[in-house]
Amino acid sequence: MAWEDRTPFEVIERRTGLPEAHVIEVMRRELKPGSFRLWRKRVSGRITKHRKRFEQRDDSFE
């Protein structure tokens, strides 16, 4: 779920009980260093990975 760009960290936490910081730790431990860096770069710029940001942006289009 963490690898998927559209699954927000809030959903991951609800399903697994792991907050965002722990998900990042797991990804750092399980991925190759280069893959982790690419993943972090990708999710850091994603509004959809953070439900609050996504909802705020969605509201601004109404």
Long-range contacts (C-beta under 8 A, 24 or more apart in sequence): 2-26, 2-27, 2-39, 3-27, 3-39, 5-42, 5-43, 5-46, 5-48, 5-49, 6-48, 7-49, 8-48, 8-49, 8-50, 8-51, 8-54, 9-49, 9-50, 9-51, 10-50, 10-51, 10-52, 11-51
